[in-house]
Amino acid sequence: MGRLVSFDIAKAIALICVIVGHTSFAGVPQSLVDFCYSFDMPLFFIVSGYFCKVQQLDGAYVKKNARGLLLPYVITSIIVIVLMVVRAAILSEGIRSTAVSWAVAALYGAGGVHAGMPAGVIGIGAIWYLLALFWAKLLLAAAHQTKWPWLVSLCLFIVGVSTKDAVWLPWSIQPALCAVLFMWIGQQVKANGLLQKGVIPGLLWVCMVMTWLYCGAFYGQLYMESNMYAHGAIDVIGGVAGSLCVLKFSELVLSKVGPLTSFLSWFGRNTLPLFCMHLVELNVVRWDLLIAWVNSAGLPIPTWVVILAIQFAAIAALTFVLYTCPRMVSGVFFPKRKEVAWHGSN
């Protein structure tokens, strides 16, 4: 049980870093953004791999992951489209063009705008992760049906990186190609018990911490959404080292810091709805107006700190609203509500 909570804490740390990185538009120091990006998304995929069993790639497996990942993607996309249309109506902007633009963005499923995408298509934003994880889980299952899953995972990573400038496929397929390697590493971490006490010597942990800090401070340009690993293997090594260090650090937080543990474990258990509502506020809120207002207020703290606090408040409010929705919707993001609805109908 304790180890599961430590994984929730690690996911909470990663999601907080994702939100901090996405707040660069408000003036978050680039050094902090780079450090967050050095490990946050690799950690999500490594943790997913850790809990991903070696399974047969069949229709049942595809349907299971479609319900768990594609359905939240679709619902979140609909929420974004509806709210963007409402915003367009309030601001007297083109309602039809707004609806079409965001509907196409949702159908294409790219995190941002990249070379090789059709002209005029915009990125749907942060929930590219759900599409990439869906495909990565299927590809990893397929890789395990070969004799050398590690080699297949590595080759998929190379293909994903080498093709990104020539063409950008829909549905975040190319980020998924790279994510398979991180998920395979997560499986190996579990299979070899690398997080168990004493398996990795203390000196090696020190080396991994130093490697992570060095990569985060001097490299850190690992953007999984766009398959950009600016420094090649060093970015991958730093991402893996950082992820393992955060997982180990999360065990320490679990054993030493009580109040913080409760908050972070709740945050980590609900990364799916929090992540999706982060996408909603990021796209829908007029952050440029809020930044101008904060700047004019002359507050004694940096603007980006205020905007970040407002973001967390917006995410919390939206997540609460999502939780209060009918269980047909909220159960997609909060499985326990779905279970209550199921048992209540019997």
C-alpha positions in Angstrom: 0.0 0.0 0.0 2.8 2.4 0.9 4.6 1.9 -2.4 1.3 2.7 -4.3 0.9 5.9 -2.3 4.5 6.8 -3.1 3.7 6.5 -6.8 0.8 8.8 -6.3 3.1 11.3 -4.7 5.5 11.0 -7.6 2.7 11.6 -10.1 1.6 14.6 -8.2 5.1 16.1 -8.3 5.3 15.4 -12.0 1.9 17.1 -12.7 2.8 20.1 -10.6 6.0 20.4 -12.8 3.9 20.0 -15.9 1.7 22.9 -14.8 4.7 25.0 -13.9 6.3 24.4 -17.3 3.1 25.3 -19.1 3.0 28.6 -17.2 6.1 29.9 -19.1 3.8 32.4 -20.9 3.5 34.2 -17.5 7.3 34.6 -17.1 8.3 31.5 -15.3 12.1 31.4 -15.4 13.3 29.3 -18.3 15.7 27.5 -16.1 12.9 26.3 -14.0 10.8 25.3 -17.0 13.8 23.3 -18.4 14.3 21.6 -15.1 10.6 20.5 -14.9 10.7 19.3 -18.5 13.8 17.3 -17.9 11.7 14.5 -16.2 8.0 15.3 -15.8 6.6 13.5 -18.9 9.1 10.6 -18.9 8.0 9.9 -15.3 4.4 9.6 -16.3 5.3 7.1 -18.9 7.7 5.2 -16.7 5.1 4.9 -14.0 2.5 3.8 -16.6 5.0 1.1 -17.8 5.6 0.0 -14.2 1.9 -0.9 -13.8 1.5 -2.2 -17.3 1.5 -5.9 -17.4 2.8 -7.9 -20.4 -0.5 -8.7 -22.1 -1.7 -10.1 -25.3 -2.7 -7.4 -27.9 -6.3 -8.3 -28.6 -9.6 -6.6 -28.9 -10.3 -6.7 -25.2 -7.1 -4.9 -24.4 -7.8 -2.3 -27.0 -11.3 -1.6 -25.7 -10.1 -1.4 -22.1 -7.5 1.3 -23.0 -9.9 3.1 -25.2 -12.4 3.4 -22.3 -9.7 4.5 -19.9 -7.9 7.0 -22.2 -9.8 7.9 -25.4 -13.1 8.5 -23.6 -11.6 11.1 -21.3 -9.9 12.6 -24.3 -13.2 12.9 -26.2 -15.1 14.4 -23.2 -12.4 16.9 -22.4 -12.2 17.9 -26.1 -16.0 18.5 -26.1 -15.7 20.6 -23.0 -13.0 22.7 -24.6 -14.9 23.2 -27.8 -18.1 24.2 -26.0 -16.3 26.7 -23.7 -14.3 28.2 -26.6 -17.5 28.7 -28.5 -19.0 30.4 -25.4 -15.9 32.6 -25.1 -16.1 33.5 -28.8 -19.7 34.5 -28.4 -18.9 36.7 -25.4 -16.0 38.4 -27.2 -17.9 38.7 -30.5 -15.4 36.5 -32.3 -16.2 34.0 -35.1 -18.3 31.3 -33.4 -18.4 29.0 -36.4 -14.7 29.3 -37.2 -13.9 28.8 -33.5 -16.0 25.6 -33.3 -14.5 24.2 -36.5 -10.9 25.1 -35.5 -11.1 23.4 -32.2 -13.0 20.4 -33.5 -10.3 19.8 -36.1 -7.7 20.2 -33.4 -9.4 17.6 -31.3 -9.7 15.2 -34.3 -6.1 15.6 -35.3 -4.9 15.3 -31.7 -1.5 17.0 -31.8 -0.2 18.7 -28.7 1.0 21.8 -30.6 1.7 23.0 -34.1 4.5 21.2 -35.8 6.2 21.0 -39.2 4.5 18.4 -41.4 1.0 19.2 -40.1 -1.8 20.3 -42.4 -1.9 24.1 -42.8 -4.3 25.8 -40.4 -4.6 22.9 -37.9 -3.9 24.0 -34.3 -2.8 21.8 -31.4 -5.4 20.5 -28.9 -2.9 21.0 -26.1 -1.8 18.9 -23.1 -4.2 16.0 -23.5 -2.0 14.7 -26.4 -0.7 12.6 -23.5 -3.8 10.5 -23.4 -3.6 9.7 -27.1 0.1 9.0 -26.9 -0.3 6.7 -23.9 -3.1 4.8 -25.6 -0.9 4.0 -28.7 2.2 3.4 -26.6 0.4 0.8 -24.5 -0.7 -1.0 -27.7 2.7 -0.8 -29.2 4.4 -2.1 -26.1 2.0 -5.0 -26.0 2.9 -5.7 -29.6 6.7 -5.4 -28.8 6.3 -8.1 -26.2 5.0 -10.5 -28.8 8.5 -10.4 -30.4 11.7 -11.9 -29.1 13.4 -8.6 -28.5 10.9 -6.1 -27.0 13.8 -3.8 -25.9 15.1 -3.6 -29.4 11.6 -2.9 -30.8 11.1 -0.2 -28.2 14.4 1.4 -29.1 13.7 1.3 -32.8 10.3 2.9 -32.3 12.0 5.7 -30.4 14.5 6.2 -33.2 11.7 6.3 -35.8 9.7 8.7 -33.7 12.5 11.2 -33.4 13.9 10.8 -37.0 10.5 11.4 -38.7 9.2 14.4 -36.7 10.5 17.1 -39.1 9.3 15.3 -42.2 5.7 14.6 -41.3 3.6 14.9 -38.2 1.0 12.1 -38.0 -2.4 12.6 -36.3 -3.5 11.3 -32.9 0.0 11.9 -31.3 1.3 8.7 -32.8 4.9 9.9 -33.0 5.2 10.9 -29.4 3.8 7.4 -28.6 6.6 5.8 -30.6 9.1 7.5 -28.2 7.0 6.8 -25.1 7.2 3.1 -25.7 10.9 3.1 -24.6 10.1 4.9 -21.3 7.2 2.5 -20.6 9.5 -0.5 -21.3 12.0 0.9 -18.8 9.2 1.2 -16.3 8.4 -2.4 -16.8 12.1 -3.3 -16.2 12.2 -1.2 -13.0 9.3 -3.3 -11.6 10.6 -6.7 -13.0 14.0 -6.2 -11.4 12.8 -4.6 -8.2 15.0 -1.6 -8.7 13.1 0.6 -6.3 13.3 -1.9 -3.4 15.7 -1.0 -0.6 19.3 -2.0 -1.2 18.9 -3.2 -4.8 20.5 0.0 -6.2 23.5 0.9 -4.0 23.5 4.3 -2.3 26.5 5.5 -4.3 24.6 4.8 -7.5 21.6 6.7 -6.3 23.9 9.7 -5.6 25.3 9.4 -9.1 21.7 9.3 -10.6 20.8 12.4 -8.5 23.9 14.3 -9.8 23.2 13.2 -13.3 19.6 14.4 -13.1 20.5 17.7 -11.6 23.2 18.2 -14.2 20.9 17.4 -17.1 18.1 19.5 -15.6 20.4 22.5 -15.1 22.4 22.4 -18.3 20.2 20.5 -20.7 16.5 20.0 -19.9 15.2 20.4 -23.4 13.2 17.2 -23.5 9.8 18.0 -25.0 8.0 14.7 -25.5 5.0 16.4 -27.0 7.1 17.4 -30.0 9.6 14.5 -29.9 12.4 17.0 -29.3 15.4 15.6 -27.5 17.8 18.4 -28.3 20.8 16.7 -26.7 20.0 13.2 -27.8 20.8 10.4 -25.4 21.7 12.7 -22.5 18.1 13.9 -22.4 16.8 10.4 -22.2 19.4 9.4 -19.5 18.5 12.5 -17.5 14.8 11.9 -17.8 15.1 8.3 -16.6 17.5 9.2 -13.8 15.2 12.1 -12.7 12.1 9.8 -12.8 13.8 7.2 -10.6 15.0 9.8 -8.2 11.6 11.3 -7.8 10.0 7.9 -7.2 12.6 7.2 -4.5 12.2 10.7 -3.0 8.4 10.1 -2.9 9.0 7.1 -0.6 10.9 9.5 1.7 8.1 12.0 1.6 5.6 9.2 2.5 7.6 8.1 5.5 8.6 11.6 6.9 6.0 14.3 6.0 2.5 13.5 7.1 0.3 16.5 6.1 2.1 16.9 2.7 1.7 13.2 2.0 -2.1 13.4 2.3 -2.3 16.3 -0.2 0.1 14.9 -2.7 -1.4 11.4 -2.6 -4.8 12.8 -3.3 -3.3 15.0 -6.1 -1.6 11.9 -7.6 -4.7 9.7 -7.4 -6.6 12.3 -9.4 -4.0 13.2 -12.0 -6.4 12.3 -14.9 -9.2 14.8 -14.1 -6.7 17.4 -12.8 -4.6 17.0 -16.0 -7.7 17.3 -18.2 -9.0 20.4 -16.4 -5.6 22.0 -16.6 -6.0 21.7 -20.4 -9.4 23.4 -20.2 -8.2 26.4 -18.1 -5.0 26.7 -20.2 -7.0 27.0 -23.5 -10.1 28.8 -22.3 -9.0 31.4 -19.8 -7.8 34.8 -21.2 -4.5 34.6 -19.4 -3.2 37.7 -21.3 -5.9 39.8 -19.6 -5.1 38.3 -16.2 -1.4 38.9 -16.6 -2.1 42.6 -17.6 -4.3 43.0 -14.5 -1.7 41.4 -12.2 1.0 43.6 -13.6 -1.1 46.7 -13.1 -1.8 45.7 -9.5 1.8 46.3 -8.5 2.0 43.2 -6.3 5.3 42.6 -4.4 5.6 39.1 -5.8 6.5 38.0 -9.3 3.6 37.9 -11.8 4.2 34.3 -12.7 3.8 33.2 -9.0 0.3 34.9 -8.9 -0.7 33.4 -12.3 0.4 30.0 -11.1 -1.7 30.3 -8.0 -4.7 31.3 -10.0 -4.1 28.4 -12.3 -4.1 25.9 -9.5 -7.3 27.5 -8.1 -8.9 27.3 -11.6 -7.9 23.6 -11.9 -9.4 22.8 -8.5 -12.6 24.6 -9.3 -13.0 22.9 -12.6 -12.2 19.5 -11.2 -14.9 20.0 -8.5 -17.4 20.9 -11.2 -16.4 17.8 -13.1 -16.8 15.7 -10.0 -20.4 17.0 -9.5 -21.4 16.1 -13.1 -23.7 13.1 -13.7 -21.8 9.8 -13.0 -22.0 9.0 -16.7 -19.5 11.8 -17.2 -17.7 12.1 -13.8 -17.3 8.3 -13.6 -15.0 8.5 -16.6 -12.5 10.6 -14.6 -13.3 9.4 -11.1 -13.6 5.6 -11.3 -15.1 5.3 -7.7 -18.1 7.4 -8.7 -18.6 5.0 -11.6 -18.5 2.0 -9.3 -21.1 3.7 -7.0 -23.3 4.2 -9.9 -22.9 0.6 -11.0 -23.7 -0.9 -7.6 -26.6 1.5 -7.1 -28.2 0.2 -10.3 -28.2 -3.4 -9.1 
